């Protein structure tokens, strides 16, 4: 339901933005355009923002779903975000970016919760919880060890370099996806521009055909 709610909210926001831009376009065309085909231009001017923004959103959404599937990383939409860890585990955020969870990717079972800081060492995950306790998690054996403080963790593991969990997520997500999401954005923008051009040409060509007849 979280993803559907976000999409619904985006559609409402796009409608409001498109309506405002469409009204502005109507006024500009009505008062400034002195040529022929004015009614068609008014229709195109009002409709273009809706077609452009909605098509851009849909193209980008579908492209992001594709990238998410082939790269095994979330597309950044919804109330949960994740990046993969070793052995089919994932670092998962739900609703808020302040704390994370270590969960199984296959069924979503949560094994470690309330993580604020993290370090990944191949199959060993080190971290800090919001209770100021520390832990290590072995993704090979699912062994979870709890530590009262950082000093205790340092005795078990050398040169600990914990970083903010959300920063870790962002950097790893960007590293995994590379430029794929940027490419999706560019392709979606080009597709929307082409769609708008075709829409405009169809209406103007139909007008010219009716006029010649």
ABEGO torsion letter per residue (X at the ends): XAAAAAAAAAAAAAAAAAAAAAAAAAAAAAAABABBGAAAAAAAAAAAAAAAAAAAAAAAAAAAAAAAAAAGBBAGBEABBBBBBBGGBBBBBBGBAABBBBBBAAAGBBABBGBABBBBBEABBBBBBAAGBBBBBBAAAGBBBBBABAAAAAAABBGBBBBBAAAAAAAAAAAAAEAAAAAAAAAAAAAAAAAAAAAAAAAAAAAAAAAAX
